[in-house]
Amino acid sequence: MIEPVNRLTTNTAARRAGMLHRASVELGQNDLAAALGIEPRSLRAKLGVDRGISDADLRLTSAALAARAAALLAQADAITAHLNQEAPCPTA
C-alpha cells in the first residue's frame, strides 16, 4: 500500500502538538486561538490531537510568538533605559 505524501507520522503529529502546547503556555490559549483565527474550543481540539495541526497553524503560531518576544524585548529595553537614566551603573 502506498501512503499519501502529506500524511504525518505519529511522531511528527505529537511534535507539532507539543510545539503548539508550548506556544499556548507562553501566549495563553485565547491569544493563540485569536492568532490562528479560530475559537478557543477549536484550539483545544488541536491541542488534544483531535484535529490536525497544519503548516499554516505553525507559521501563524511562530509569528504570534515573535510578536510577543518583540514586545517583551521592547519592555526590557524601556526598563533598562529608565534604570540607566536614574542611576548609571559604574563600569568595571
Secondary structure, 3 states (H helix, E strand, C coil): CCCCCCCCCHHHHHHHHHHHHHHHHHHCHHHHHHHHCCCHHHHHHHHCCCCCCCHHHHHHHHHHHHHHHHHHHHHHHHHHHHHHHHCCCCCC
